[in-house]
Structure formats: structure tokens, C-alpha cells
Amino acid sequence: MATLAEALRRHGEPYLAQHTLSTPQAKAWRAIVACRTAALGGQLLACEGCGHSHWQYHSCRNRHCPQCGARAKDAWLQGRLAEVLPVPYAHLVFTLPHSLNGLYGAHPQWVIHTLFACTARTLTEFAAEPKWMGAAGGAPAFSLVLHTWSQDLRRHLHVHAVMACGVLTPDGQWARPARQSDYLFPVRALSRVFRGKFMAALISAHKDGRIEHDQGQEVAWRERQRALYKSDWVVYAKTPLGGPAQVLEYLSRYTHRTAIGNERIRAITQHDVAFWVRADDQGGKRTVRLGGAEFVRRFLLHVLPTGIKRIRHYGVLASGCKAARLAQARVALDMPAPRPQAVQSAQDFMARVASIDVLLCPCCKSGRLRPVAQLAGLAHLPAPGRSAARSQCRGPP
């Protein structure tokens, strides 16, 4: 099976000959290549019945690894079970113009934090308007998820917003949207306000010297500023979501997605990498081929700086006040108080139906696997572009 790790192994050296990796990129590269290999260590599992045995190696748990996202996604969703309200949900997407990609390359942390902040302030201000939500000063409930890629791995900065249709009023009531139950705000108005907030932050940061845009050339800066004001900043509202089950299923598509999954990689040759991209809204696909070094370059565009949180929660769901505000929202919506035992049972059920019984023998299909030997991982993972030698391991081969 063609995998991202194999693409890095095969085409890494040509790329590294011309480029230097940042620390987060090097860390992600090492982890992805070593994931579920002997380099990370593991255990030998043997069947009690038929005697079959095989090695099971450890996962890297890096957030950019396509092999590790499913388990992290399931754990995250289990934590969200008690937070979904019995109201319609809407999905919106806030996108930065591609002309800001260069700024992101120079100041990624500033761009990401500003994108989150401006999106959150825009949604919060609209939610506080009585003409949209039917109550003044209400607290919305929404989560933002950052994506930096397009289907063909180009840089495409945007956040997905999943928002409850309604707000918690200052007096503890739940106010529904003023127009219709599953309609939030007009996207053109959102776009203009979002653009204004981001541009104000950009101008302030440029004036204070916190960022250097166009290498400090004032003429080029003013031209870029005028162009950004003239262009349309895309805010897209997708089809309204249904009840809690659909919301959780929908969230799972976005929360822990990586730039490209192994299932999309079709072939890796000596010269290029072929992968699927979405061709239309009906599920059609087409194949894109990139030279090996170009594929590696595009993937590395989406390794996030250290410390960046891709998923953030606001309003009712903000961590500092979530317990109290969610309790108020449940009372206002006549929801029964969640019982710890019931929540735990729901979590166990989700884990059970989503997981595979890894201890069932794949040979006889009836015996149970038990660990009979341990293998320690490498003391230090090899640098990108170099292979791991088992002689460096701290355990038996």
C-alpha cells in the first residue's frame, strides 16, 4: 500500500538536498517515517490457540501523521458527547485570500492566531445582535477548526466553524435565531466584517513592527493593502446540520484530518506521487501527479508551528466557563442533567463500535493474542532522509 511515510522515504533525499527543514517539520518527518515500525519499539503478540505470532509496533501520535488521527479523533469525540445541544447546527467556512500566503510563510503564528481571533469576534458580534438571534448580548456556542490545505496540497488557509443555532442570553434563557431555526447570519455581511477585522489587525501589526510585509517596502505594502480591501473574502455557509448524532459525525470529518491521508495516495513511483483529489460535489475523484520533491514540499507546507492549537472553542463552550454555561443551556432547553454513568456508557458504546478487536487472532479468528516479548525503540530517531538501523535499539531484534 502506498503511504505518506513511503513517499517521504523515497523522495526525501532530493528534497532535502535543496531545502532545510524547520524544527516542527523535522519532528513530524521523523515521527511519520517511524510510525508503527520497529524504530518505535513494540511487542510480540502470540495466539493462545493456534500459535500464530506477529509484531505490533507503537504509533508515533504525531498530529500530522495520517495513521494516528483516527484514535485521537475518537477520543476527542467521546469528550464532546455531553456538550452537543438539541438544536440545529450550522457549518461556516472563513477563508483568507491566497495573496496572504506569503505573509503566512513569514509569520505563521501571527496569521493563525489572528485568523482565529477575527473569526471568533465576527461570529460573537453577530450573535449578540437581536436582529439575528432575537436577544441582545447572548453567548453563542461554536468551535473552530483550522485547515491550511486544498485538495491538491496547496496552501489554502481557512477555519471551519460549527455553531449552534441560538444563544444563551444573560438571564440564562436560550434564544433561537430571529428568522428561522436553522439560519444564522448573511454570509456577505459576515465576509465584510471578517475582512475589516483582519485588515485592522494587519495594519496595526505592520505599524507596530510586529510583522514585515513585502520586506518593509511601503509602496508595495500600500498596493497590497488596497488589493486586499478590493478582493472578496470568502465566507461560505454549508447546508445546516441536523441533530446531535449528525453534528458529531460531521465534526469527525474535520477535527483531526491531516493534509493527506494514506487512502488518497494511489501510487509512488521513482519520479512522482499520484493521489486522488475531489473532482466535484457529487463525490467524483480525479488523479493528480506531482514530482516526488514537489509532493514533499507541498505536504511540509502544512506542518504547523509548535504550540498551535487547531481546535478552539468559544462562548458557551469556552473552557473557562463551559461547565456553568452548559448547565444553564441544558436547563433552558429542558435537557435532563447528564448522569455520569450514562455518559460513560455512551463513551464505551462509541469506543466499542468504532474500534477493531486487535487481540483477536487474525489467523484462527478465535484465539486471543497475548504479549510474549517486548522490543524497545531507538534512543533517537534518525534524521530525515536517513534509515533506522536496528543495531541502535535498546532491546532485542
Residue pairs with C-beta under 8 A, 6 or more apart in sequence:
1 262
2 262
2 265
2 266
2 267
2 268
2 273
3 66
3 67
3 262
3 265
4 32
4 65
4 66
4 260
4 262
4 265
4 299
5 32
5 33
5 35
5 67
6 268
7 265
7 268
7 273
7 292
7 295
7 296
7 299
8 29
8 32
8 33
8 296
8 384
9 33
9 387
10 268
10 270
10 292
11 268
11 273
11 292
11 293
11 295
11 296
12 29
12 296
12 384
12 385
13 385
14 292
14 293
15 292
15 293
15 296
15 297
16 384
16 385
18 293
19 297
21 29
21 300
21 384
22 303
23 306
24 303
24 304
24 305
24 306
25 300
25 303
26 383
26 384
27 62
28 62
28 64
28 65
28 303
29 300
29 384
30 381
30 382
30 383
30 384
31 60
31 61
31 62
31 64
31 65
31 381
32 60
32 62
32 64
32 65
32 66
32 67
33 39
33 384
34 40
34 60
34 378
34 381
34 388
35 59
35 60
35 62
35 65
35 67
35 68
36 57
36 58
36 59
36 60
36 67
37 57
37 388
38 55
38 57
38 375
38 377
38 388
38 390
38 393
39 377
39 378
39 381
39 382
39 388
39 393
40 57
40 58
40 59
40 60
40 377
40 378
41 57
41 58
41 374
41 375
41 376
41 377
41 378
41 393
41 395
42 55
42 56
42 57
42 58
42 374
42 375
43 55
43 56
43 371
43 373
43 374
43 375
44 53
44 54
44 55
44 56
44 371
44 372
44 373
44 374
44 375
45 53
45 54
45 55
45 56
45 359
45 369
45 370
45 371
45 372
46 52
46 53
46 369
46 370
46 372
47 53
47 361
47 363
47 364
47 367
47 368
47 369
48 367
48 368
48 369
48 370
49 361
49 364
49 366
49 367
49 368
50 361
50 363
50 364
50 367
52 361
52 362
52 363
52 364
52 367
53 372
54 362
55 375
56 358
57 375
58 377
59 65
59 67
59 68
59 71
60 67
60 68
61 68
61 72
62 68
63 69
63 72
63 256
63 258
63 304
63 310
64 258
64 259
64 302
64 303
64 304
65 258
66 258
66 260
66 261
66 262
67 262
69 256
69 257
69 258
69 261
70 256
72 256
73 252
73 255
73 256
74 350
74 351
74 354
74 355
76 255
76 256
76 311
77 248
77 251
77 252
77 255
77 350
78 347
78 350
78 351
80 248
80 251
81 248
81 343
81 346
81 347
81 350
82 326
82 338
82 343
83 317
83 322
83 326
84 244
84 247
84 248
85 141
85 164
85 166
85 244
85 329
85 330
85 333
85 335
86 243
86 244
86 333
86 335
87 164
87 165
87 166
87 174
87 176
87 181
87 333
88 164
88 165
88 181
88 182
88 240
88 241
88 242
89 162
89 163
89 164
89 165
89 240
89 241
89 242
89 247
89 250
90 162
90 163
90 165
90 182
90 183
90 184
90 237
90 238
90 240
90 241
91 160
91 161
91 162
91 163
91 237
91 238
91 239
91 240
91 241
91 250
92 123
92 160
92 161
92 163
92 184
92 187
92 190
92 235
92 236
92 237
92 238
93 158
93 159
93 160
93 161
93 234
93 235
93 236
93 237
93 238
94 115
94 119
94 122
94 158
94 159
94 161
94 190
94 194
94 233
94 234
94 235
95 156
95 157
95 158
95 233
95 234
95 235
95 236
96 104
96 111
96 115
96 157
96 158
96 198
96 233
97 228
97 231
97 233
98 155
98 156
99 224
99 227
99 228
99 231
100 111
100 157
100 228
101 155
101 157
103 111
103 202
103 211
103 213
104 111
104 112
104 148
104 155
104 157
106 211
106 212
107 211
108 304
108 305
108 308
109 305
109 307
109 308
110 205
110 210
110 211
111 157
112 146
112 304
112 305
112 308
114 198
114 201
114 202
114 205
115 146
115 157
115 159
115 198
116 144
116 146
116 159
116 312
117 201
118 194
118 197
118 198
118 201
119 144
119 159
119 161
119 194
120 144
120 312
120 314
121 197
122 190
122 193
122 194
122 197
123 140
123 142
123 161
123 163
123 185
123 190
123 314
124 140
124 314
124 315
125 193
126 132
126 184
126 185
126 189
126 190
126 193
127 133
127 138
127 139
127 140
127 167
127 315
128 136
128 137
128 138
128 167
129 136
130 136
130 178
131 178
132 177
132 178
132 179
132 184
132 185
133 166
133 167
133 175
133 176
133 177
133 178
134 175
134 176
134 177
134 178
135 167
135 169
135 173
135 175
137 169
137 170
138 166
138 167
138 168
138 169
138 170
138 175
139 167
139 168
139 169
139 315
139 316
139 325
140 163
140 164
140 167
140 314
140 315
140 316
141 163
141 164
141 166
141 167
141 168
141 314
141 315
141 316
141 317
141 329
142 161
142 162
142 163
142 164
142 313
142 314
142 315
142 317
143 161
143 162
143 163
143 251
143 311
143 312
143 313
143 314
143 317
144 159
144 160
144 161
144 311
144 312
144 313
144 314
145 159
145 160
145 162
145 254
145 255
145 310
145 311
146 158
146 159
146 304
146 308
146 310
146 311
147 156
147 157
147 158
147 159
147 160
147 254
147 257
148 155
148 156
148 157
148 259
148 301
148 302
148 304
149 155
149 156
149 259
149 260
149 301
149 302
150 156
151 277
151 278
152 277
152 288
152 298
153 259
153 260
153 290
153 295
153 298
153 299
153 301
153 302
154 298
154 301
155 301
155 302
160 254
162 241
162 247
162 250
162 251
162 254
163 184
164 316
165 176
165 177
165 181
165 182
165 183
165 184
165 240
166 174
166 175
166 176
166 177
167 174
167 175
167 315
168 174
168 175
168 315
168 316
168 325
168 328
168 329
168 332
169 175
172 328
172 331
172 332
173 332
174 329
174 332
174 333
177 183
177 184
182 240
183 240
184 237
187 235
187 236
187 237
188 235
190 235
191 232
191 233
191 234
191 235
192 233
194 233
194 235
195 228
195 229
195 233
198 233
199 225
199 228
199 229
202 211
202 213
202 225
202 228
203 225
205 211
206 212
206 213
206 221
213 221
213 224
214 220
214 221
214 224
241 247
241 250
255 310
255 311
258 302
259 299
259 301
259 302
260 275
260 299
264 275
264 276
264 277
265 273
265 274
265 275
266 274
266 275
266 276
266 287
267 273
267 274
268 274
268 292
271 291
271 292
272 289
272 290
272 291
272 292
272 295
273 289
273 290
273 292
273 295
274 287
274 288
274 289
275 287
275 288
275 290
275 295
276 285
276 286
276 287
276 288
277 285
277 286
277 287
277 288
278 284
278 285
279 285
279 286
290 298
304 310
313 319
313 322
315 325
316 322
316 325
316 326
316 329
317 325
317 326
318 325
327 337
329 335
330 336
330 337
330 338
358 369
359 368
359 369
360 366
360 367
360 368
360 369
361 367
361 368
361 369
373 396
374 395
375 393
375 395
375 396
375 397
376 393
376 394
376 395
377 393
377 394
377 395
378 388
378 392
378 393
378 394
379 392
379 394
380 392
381 388
382 388
382 389
390 397
